[in-house]
Amino acid sequence: MDITEVAKVSGFPASTLRFYEEKGLIQSTGRVGLRRLFNSDVLERLALIGLGRGAGFSLDEISEMFTPEGPEINRALLLAKADELDRKIKELTAMRNGLRHAAVCNAPNHFECPKFLRLLRVAGKNRFRQPSKLKENKFK
């Protein structure tokens, strides 16, 4: 398959495919003129990359899942990411609920509303949160 076909089928733009190749996530098998050629199994690899990116994995974390023998998915890393997503969902739910309350709150000023002030505290804590610890906790 040439890069145009892979882009069409996978939904990834050709520029992303070239970037992923540069990062070693996918490999072309050659060229026809200026167009890169790929085996059809690149689509499975791109689907895994898309799933990983959607779940919040970095490209470095995803690249560690690809071995010369094929994809090797680290289950402990998946569980850690799932826990991280659960925490994020909880935070976002609380923030959404706070925003809904603030939109209909009867307080003359939002800064007089205890629920809005709690929302501000949560937002402030999240702003200064440390980066993901998944990279540091390489579970195998």
N, C-alpha and C positions, 0 to 999 in steps of 0.2 A: 504494500500500500504506500502511496506517496503521501507526503505531509499534508496535502490538501484534503485527501480522503480521510486521513486520521483526524484532522481538525474537524471535519464535517461530522464524522461518526461519534467522536468523543465529546464534542462541544468545547474543547479547549482551542483557543486561537493558536495559529502557527507560531506566533512569537513565544507563547507559553511552552509549546512543545520544544522549541529551540532552547529555551532557558532550562527546561527539565533535562534535556540532553546534555547541556553544559554542566549541570549539577550532578550528572551521572545517574539520574533516576530512570531514564529510558535511553535506549541506544538505537541509532539508525543502522541499517544493514548495508547502506551504500547510497549512491546517488544516480539519478538519471538527469543529466544536465545539472541544473542548480537545485533540483528538488531532492530532498532526503527521502529515502525509502525505509519503511518499517515492516517488521513481521506483524501479522495480525494479533499476536499475543500482547502487543504493546497496549491494546485496548483494555485488557484485564488489568495491566499494571497502572494505566491511567485511571481506571475506575477505582482502584485501591488508593491511589494518590488523592483523587477527588473526595473519597470517603474520609480519608485521614484529615485532609484540609478542612472539610466540613465539620469534623469533630474537634478541630482546634489543634491538631498535631502540627508541629513545625516541619519544614522540609527535611531538616536534619534528623528528626525523630522518624520520619517516614523512610528516609534513605537507609536507616539502620535495619528496617524490616526487610530490605532486599539483600539477599545473599546470592553468591554465584549459583547455588542450587535452586534458587527461587525464593518467593516470599516466605519469610519466617516471622509470624506475628507473635509478639511478646504479650501473652495474656495478662501478666501482672501490670504491664504498662497500659493495656486497655482498661483494666479495672481502675487504675489510678486516674486515668483520663475521665472515666465514667463518674468517679467520685468528684472530680473537679467540676464536671458539668452539673452534677447535682447541686453543688454549692452555688454555682453561678445561677442556676435556675431559681434557687431559693432567694438569692439576692435580687434578681430581676423581678421576681414575683412580688417581693416586698416593695421594691421601688415602684412597680406598676400600681400596686394598691395605694401607695402613698400619693402618687400623682393623681389617681382617680379621686382620692379623698380631697386633695388640695384643689382640684377643679370645682368641687361642689361645696367646699368648706364654708361655713357661715361666719367664721372669724373675720373681723373687720380688716385684719392684716395677716398674711400668711405666717409672719414671724411671731404671731400670738397663738398659733395653732400648734399644740404639742405634737400631733402626728406629723405635721410638716417639718418641725424641728428634728424629729427622729429621722425622717427621710434625709435631711441635710447631713446628719451625723453619719448615716450609713454611706451616703455618697462620698463624704470626706474620707472615711476609712478606706473605701475601695480605691480612691484616687492614689493613695500612698501605699497600696498593697505591693508586696514583693512579687517579682515575676514567677512564673510557674516553676514548681519544684520538680516537675516530671523529669526534666533533663538531668537533675542531680541524682534522682532516685532511679537509676537504671536497674530495674528488676529483671531478673532472668530466671 
